[in-house]
Each structure stands twice: as structure tokens, then as C-alpha cells.
Amino acid sequence: MAPPSGPPWPSPGPGLLRPHPQPAPPSVRGGREGTARRRSELPTRELPVEGRRRERSGSDGAEPGRGPCGGRAAAGPADGGMGCTVSAEDKAAAERSKMIDKNLREDGEKAAREVKLLLLGAGESGKSTIVKQMKIIHEDGYSEEECRQYRAVVYSNTIQSIMAIVKAMGNLQIDFADPSRADDARQLFALSCTAEEQGVLPEDLSGVIRRLWADHGVQACFGRSREYQLNDSAAYYLNDLERIAQSDYIPTQQDVLRTRVKTTGIVETHFTFKDLHFKMFDVGGQRSERKKWIHCFEGVTAIIFCVALSAYDLVLAEDEEMNRMHESMKLFDSICNNKWFTDTSIILFLNKKDLFEEKITHSPLTICFPEYTGANKYDEAASYIQSKFEDLNKRKDTKEIYTHFTCATDTKNVQFVFDAVTDVIIKNNLKDCGLF
């Protein structure tokens, strides 16, 4: 349709305001073409209302000041208002929130994989040896340099052992089989102090120790070691004195395991096994050290309680009136039935089974348990001791004691037992989560 020949109003001259468009004739009102008019001498067509809105606001069809969805449009640089788009500050806050959530999730997952083990037991029950085994099994063992550092401890344990035996000979009225060994005994005490201070084992001292250990009187006294205090490792080191006395001696992993140093304070060991992160705490077993355990208890996953089976005929170093096995039972009773450990797994290590098996044939169990009527054989006697400890559990219906017979110096045995212990911990964790 051709446009009309001229506009229904005059073209504005200089200074003349352009009037608002007049309604189109009925024939064209509301159509796609409007009445033609001049703009800067160029003819254009009048748009319908919808078209005029697009002309003013842009191709998206939104009204001025409105966004495509009908909301308030984002402010331009001169507007200064707040729009529906996310500001830089909001984006930063959202990123921080995401990061916090991520960290919380990671911390939660890490906490779920963390296992806190507390090693408890009376003195000399083998707790520290278990810790050493964890290093050997899960941390590639002791380096050569670390083994070198134990050389002085091996020397000291060896010297202290032979001195304890010789001292006991006087108390037990046992004579040397060879009278000339009395001179060696005097030399032993004269040389030992300096050697221990310097962390060495000089040739003259090692010769004295070798001759004394070979004496039948000394061996007889060693056979009565339950009547005095003697390290479990005494025979191990003294029987291997020739190797230990070599000038280029470096302790083996087994030598390190056998060393005895009284634990004072708390020793913490970390290792990873079966995707679990273990924190193991070895605390002082002597009575004077037990007050230091308390702050280790919170949040503990499981307690490994060590008992020296071979201690059934021994007395405490710190109280010679108290049988060591009775002391262990007393301590186990207080731990197992403590209200703090209602939901804590209790794992009982009946340790030093090798020494117990050697001893039970010639030292009756009635020394510790007068009511025992069974045979002095390993299986029967060991089962009886196990029942004595497990019977101390006052919550048998709801609390299980996981018992294992162990030899802490046997790496394969400890590895096998700890694998079973870890499975129990995983199983109990799954129970707590309702997944088992």
C-alpha cells in the first residue's frame, strides 16, 4: 500500500516542536504500516504501538527500565542502582561458602578415617614393643642410622642384665662354679659405670661378661630369675654377646625390638593401614605414670590392653608385695568397666606367650591363682588366664572383649593380630554408621 501523498501536519521548521503523531485513519489504524511523516526530510512509516516500544527500548521488546522478564533492569554506570545480576561481592561470598563446605566435608571424611588407639597395661607388659612393631610393619622399619642410635641401649641392657644376676647370687646364696669368677664380678662393677656413661662395650668388659655368663653358678641364678627383677631380653643379648661385642656392631630390627627403656610420659605414633589413619599412644605403665593418661581418653576409638602372661609368678618392680598378674587384672577391671569407655572397643593382648609357654612347665600357675586345678600346660593355663580377665567384664550383654594371644617380638604374629584388630575397628565403625 502506498503511503499518503503528504503528512496531515506541516513539517516542523526551525524552533518548531514536532507534535505527537495523530491517530491513523480507520483504514490503516492497527495495521502494519502507519501514516508516513518526514524525519530529517526522509520519509518513514509510523509503527504500531508494539513497534514503537521496540524502537524505543531495543530489539528485545522490553519496556524502558524493565528487564526481559519484566523485572527492574540492571543499573548502568550512571544509574547506580542494584540489579538482578550477581555482584562481584556476592560471587566472592558464594565461593567462600563453597570452600567452607568443601573443607567441612573433607574434615568430616578425615575424622571418619582417623583411629585413635590407646595402649594400656601394667609396666613391662610389652606396650612399647607393640609400638616398635607398628614402625617396622607400617613405616618401613628402622633405618641404619636409627639402629645405630640404639647401640648404647643394647649395651646398657646387656650390662644391667648380667649385673642383676650377679647381685641376685648374693641374695640367693648361690656361689660361682669357678671361684675365679669372683674377680670377674669385681671387674664387672668397676668397669660398667664408665661403659654405660659412654655408651660403649669395651673389649675387656665384654670378656668379663662372657666368662661370667658361661659360669654354671650364674646360670643357676638365671634359672631363678622370678625371684628378682630381670629384663626379659637378658638371655637374648647375653647369648649373642660375641656379635654384639664386635667393633662394627649395628643393632638389627630384632635387637631394637628387644631393647628395654622405661616409658615415662606419652609416646605418640602415626601410621596408615587399610585407608585408616592411626594415632597410637603408649603411656607409662608404672603406677606413678597413670595419672598422665587422662587427657588421651577423649574420643578414643579403641583400647589395646596388654598383659604379660609370663608375669603370673612375678611381683611388681615398684611394689614387691603385689603380684604382677593381679595388678594387671585390677587395672583391666578399672578400664573395662569405666563409664567413659562404655562405647569403646576393648582389645586384650595376652602377650609374651612364648615366655609363658617356656615357664609354665616348671613354675605352676597356682603361684598366682591358688584355686587353679588344671594342668600346667600352655593351652589349659592360657585359657584359664583368658577367662579370668574376660570375667571381669560387667557388661557382657552389650560389651565384647576381643582377646588375642601375642608375642610382641614376633613381627609376623603382631602383623597377623593387628590385621584382625583393624577389621574389628572397621566393623564397629560401620555399625556406628548403621551400615553393618
BELKA-V928378 format. One record per residue. N is the residue number from 1. RES is the residue in one letter. SS is DSSP state (H for helix, E for strand, - for the rest). PSI is psi in radians with two decimals (* if undefined). Layout:
{{N	RES	SS	PSI} {N	RES	SS	PSI}}
This chain:
{{1	M	-	2.25} {2	A	-	2.54} {3	P	-	2.72} {4	P	-	2.75} {5	S	-	-0.41} {6	G	-	2.80} {7	P	-	2.65} {8	P	-	0.02} {9	W	-	2.72} {10	P	-	2.65} {11	S	-	2.39} {12	P	-	2.37} {13	G	-	-3.05} {14	P	-	2.26} {15	G	-	-0.11} {16	L	-	2.20} {17	L	-	2.46} {18	R	-	2.19} {19	P	-	2.81} {20	H	-	2.59} {21	P	-	2.46} {22	Q	-	2.74} {23	P	-	2.50} {24	A	-	2.74} {25	P	-	2.73} {26	P	-	-0.52} {27	S	-	-0.42} {28	V	-	-0.15} {29	R	-	2.33} {30	G	-	-0.07} {31	G	-	-3.06} {32	R	-	-0.38} {33	E	-	2.42} {34	G	-	-3.06} {35	T	-	2.33} {36	A	-	2.54} {37	R	E	2.90} {38	R	E	2.41} {39	R	E	2.02} {40	S	-	0.73} {41	E	-	0.09} {42	L	E	2.22} {43	P	E	2.41} {44	T	E	2.95} {45	R	-	2.45} {46	E	-	2.32} {47	L	-	2.67} {48	P	-	3.03} {49	V	H	-0.78} {50	E	H	-0.73} {51	G	H	-0.69} {52	R	H	-0.63} {53	R	H	-0.72} {54	R	H	-0.63} {55	E	H	-0.69} {56	R	H	-0.67} {57	S	H	-0.21} {58	G	-	3.11} {59	S	-	-0.18} {60	D	-	-0.10} {61	G	-	0.08} {62	A	-	2.64} {63	E	-	2.72} {64	P	-	2.36} {65	G	-	0.03} {66	R	E	2.52} {67	G	-	3.07} {68	P	-	-0.49} {69	C	-	0.13} {70	G	-	-0.08} {71	G	-	3.14} {72	R	E	2.24} {73	A	-	2.73} {74	A	-	2.48} {75	A	-	2.48} {76	G	-	-3.12} {77	P	-	-0.60} {78	A	-	-0.23} {79	D	-	-0.87} {80	G	-	0.05} {81	G	-	3.06} {82	M	-	2.28} {83	G	-	-3.07} {84	C	-	-0.19} {85	T	-	2.65} {86	V	-	2.27} {87	S	-	2.90} {88	A	H	-0.65} {89	E	H	-0.71} {90	D	H	-0.71} {91	K	H	-0.75} {92	A	H	-0.72} {93	A	H	-0.70} {94	A	H	-0.71} {95	E	H	-0.71} {96	R	H	-0.72} {97	S	H	-0.74} {98	K	H	-0.73} {99	M	H	-0.70} {100	I	H	-0.79} {101	D	H	-0.74} {102	K	H	-0.78} {103	N	H	-0.68} {104	L	H	-0.72} {105	R	H	-0.79} {106	E	H	-0.71} {107	D	H	-0.69} {108	G	H	-0.75} {109	E	H	-0.69} {110	K	H	-0.75} {111	A	H	-0.64} {112	A	H	-0.48} {113	R	-	-0.03} {114	E	E	2.24} {115	V	E	2.15} {116	K	E	1.99} {117	L	E	2.32} {118	L	E	2.13} {119	L	E	2.03} {120	L	E	2.86} {121	G	E	2.85} {122	A	-	2.97} {123	G	-	2.52} {124	E	-	0.59} {125	S	-	-0.10} {126	G	-	0.21} {127	K	H	-0.85} {128	S	H	-0.56} {129	T	H	-0.64} {130	I	H	-0.74} {131	V	H	-0.76} {132	K	H	-0.67} {133	Q	H	-0.61} {134	M	H	-0.64} {135	K	H	-0.72} {136	I	H	-0.75} {137	I	H	-0.73} {138	H	H	-0.13} {139	E	-	0.50} {140	D	-	0.31} {141	G	-	-2.86} {142	Y	-	2.33} {143	S	-	2.93} {144	E	H	-0.69} {145	E	H	-0.70} {146	E	H	-0.67} {147	C	H	-0.69} {148	R	H	-0.66} {149	Q	H	-0.33} {150	Y	-	-0.06} {151	R	H	-0.78} {152	A	H	-0.60} {153	V	H	-0.72} {154	V	H	-0.80} {155	Y	H	-0.80} {156	S	H	-0.78} {157	N	H	-0.68} {158	T	H	-0.83} {159	I	H	-0.79} {160	Q	H	-0.61} {161	S	H	-0.86} {162	I	H	-0.58} {163	M	H	-0.71} {164	A	H	-0.68} {165	I	H	-0.80} {166	V	H	-0.70} {167	K	H	-0.73} {168	A	H	-0.47} {169	M	H	-0.67} {170	G	H	-0.78} {171	N	H	-0.60} {172	L	-	0.02} {173	Q	-	0.87} {174	I	-	2.25} {175	D	-	2.75} {176	F	-	2.49} {177	A	-	-0.62} {178	D	-	1.97} {179	P	-	-0.47} {180	S	-	-0.22} {181	R	H	-0.29} {182	A	H	-0.65} {183	D	H	-0.69} {184	D	H	-0.66} {185	A	H	-0.74} {186	R	H	-0.70} {187	Q	H	-0.66} {188	L	H	-0.86} {189	F	H	-0.48} {190	A	H	-0.64} {191	L	H	-0.42} {192	S	H	-0.66} {193	C	H	-0.88} {194	T	H	-0.71} {195	A	H	-0.75} {196	E	H	-0.68} {197	E	H	-0.66} {198	Q	H	-0.12} {199	G	-	0.65} {200	V	-	2.95} {201	L	-	1.50} {202	P	-	2.78} {203	E	H	-0.71} {204	D	H	-0.63} {205	L	H	-0.71} {206	S	H	-0.59} {207	G	H	-0.74} {208	V	H	-0.82} {209	I	H	-0.71} {210	R	H	-0.76} {211	R	H	-0.69} {212	L	H	-0.78} {213	W	H	-0.48} {214	A	H	-0.21} {215	D	-	2.40} {216	H	H	-0.56} {217	G	H	-0.73} {218	V	H	-0.71} {219	Q	H	-0.63} {220	A	H	-0.70} {221	C	H	-0.68} {222	F	H	-0.64} {223	G	-	-0.30} {224	R	-	0.52} {225	S	H	-0.30} {226	R	H	-0.26} {227	E	H	0.03} {228	Y	-	3.06} {229	Q	-	2.15} {230	L	-	2.37} {231	N	-	2.51} {232	D	-	-0.46} {233	S	-	0.05} {234	A	H	-0.96} {235	A	H	-0.63} {236	Y	H	-0.85} {237	Y	H	-0.75} {238	L	H	-0.59} {239	N	H	-0.37} {240	D	-	0.51} {241	L	H	-0.64} {242	E	H	-0.74} {243	R	H	-0.76} {244	I	H	-0.56} {245	A	-	-0.08} {246	Q	-	2.51} {247	S	-	-0.49} {248	D	-	0.40} {249	Y	-	2.27} {250	I	-	2.14} {251	P	-	2.48} {252	T	-	3.03} {253	Q	H	-0.69} {254	Q	H	-0.66} {255	D	H	-0.75} {256	V	H	-0.74} {257	L	H	-0.61} {258	R	H	-0.21} {259	T	-	2.58} {260	R	-	2.01} {261	V	-	2.18} {262	K	-	2.25} {263	T	-	2.11} {264	T	-	2.39} {265	G	-	-2.69} {266	I	E	2.30} {267	V	E	2.15} {268	E	E	2.30} {269	T	E	2.36} {270	H	E	2.43} {271	F	E	2.86} {272	T	E	2.37} {273	F	E	2.27} {274	K	-	0.75} {275	D	-	0.33} {276	L	E	2.49} {277	H	E	1.93} {278	F	E	2.42} {279	K	E	1.97} {280	M	E	2.27} {281	F	E	2.12} {282	D	E	2.07} {283	V	E	2.78} {284	G	-	2.25} {285	G	-	-0.33} {286	Q	-	2.69} {287	R	H	-0.70} {288	S	H	-0.28} {289	E	H	-0.23} {290	R	H	-0.45} {291	K	H	-0.27} {292	K	H	-0.07} {293	W	-	-0.48} {294	I	H	-0.73} {295	H	H	-0.04} {296	C	H	-0.24} {297	F	-	-0.57} {298	E	-	2.24} {299	G	-	0.26} {300	V	-	2.40} {301	T	-	-0.77} {302	A	E	2.71} {303	I	E	2.21} {304	I	E	1.98} {305	F	E	2.09} {306	C	E	2.34} {307	V	E	2.32} {308	A	E	1.85} {309	L	H	-0.66} {310	S	H	-0.06} {311	A	H	0.14} {312	Y	H	-0.41} {313	D	H	0.35} {314	L	-	2.81} {315	V	E	2.86} {316	L	-	2.56} {317	A	-	-0.58} {318	E	-	-0.09} {319	D	-	1.65} {320	E	-	0.03} {321	E	-	-0.18} {322	M	-	2.14} {323	N	E	2.39} {324	R	H	-0.67} {325	M	H	-0.71} {326	H	H	-0.68} {327	E	H	-0.71} {328	S	H	-0.72} {329	M	H	-0.71} {330	K	H	-0.76} {331	L	H	-0.72} {332	F	H	-0.71} {333	D	H	-0.78} {334	S	H	-0.50} {335	I	H	-0.86} {336	C	H	-0.66} {337	N	-	0.21} {338	N	-	2.37} {339	K	H	-0.44} {340	W	H	-0.42} {341	F	H	0.48} {342	T	-	-0.72} {343	D	-	0.24} {344	T	-	2.30} {345	S	E	2.34} {346	I	E	2.08} {347	I	E	2.10} {348	L	E	2.06} {349	F	E	1.88} {350	L	E	1.69} {351	N	E	2.98} {352	K	-	0.72} {353	K	H	-0.49} {354	D	H	-0.77} {355	L	H	-0.64} {356	F	H	-0.72} {357	E	H	-0.63} {358	E	H	-0.68} {359	K	H	-0.61} {360	I	-	-0.42} {361	T	-	-0.39} {362	H	-	-0.05} {363	S	-	1.80} {364	P	-	2.59} {365	L	H	-0.32} {366	T	H	-0.26} {367	I	H	-0.66} {368	C	-	-0.72} {369	F	-	1.57} {370	P	-	-0.43} {371	E	-	-0.13} {372	Y	-	2.26} {373	T	-	0.05} {374	G	-	-3.10} {375	A	-	2.66} {376	N	-	1.11} {377	K	-	2.65} {378	Y	H	-0.99} {379	D	H	-0.85} {380	E	H	-0.76} {381	A	H	-0.70} {382	A	H	-0.71} {383	S	H	-0.63} {384	Y	H	-0.78} {385	I	H	-0.70} {386	Q	H	-0.80} {387	S	H	-0.62} {388	K	H	-0.69} {389	F	H	-0.79} {390	E	H	-0.50} {391	D	-	-0.26} {392	L	-	-0.29} {393	N	-	2.02} {394	K	-	-0.04} {395	R	-	0.83} {396	K	-	-0.54} {397	D	-	-0.50} {398	T	-	-0.25} {399	K	-	2.23} {400	E	-	2.44} {401	I	E	2.20} {402	Y	E	1.86} {403	T	E	2.41} {404	H	E	2.44} {405	F	E	2.20} {406	T	-	2.75} {407	C	-	1.75} {408	A	-	-0.38} {409	T	-	-0.06} {410	D	-	1.82} {411	T	H	-0.74} {412	K	H	-0.71} {413	N	H	-0.80} {414	V	H	-0.69} {415	Q	H	-0.77} {416	F	H	-0.81} {417	V	H	-0.75} {418	F	H	-0.53} {419	D	H	-0.75} {420	A	H	-0.69} {421	V	H	-0.75} {422	T	H	-0.68} {423	D	H	-0.68} {424	V	H	-0.74} {425	I	H	-0.77} {426	I	H	-0.77} {427	K	H	-0.78} {428	N	H	-0.61} {429	N	H	-0.71} {430	L	H	-0.64} {431	K	H	-0.76} {432	D	H	-0.55} {433	C	-	-0.01} {434	G	-	0.39} {435	L	-	0.10} {436	F	-	*}}
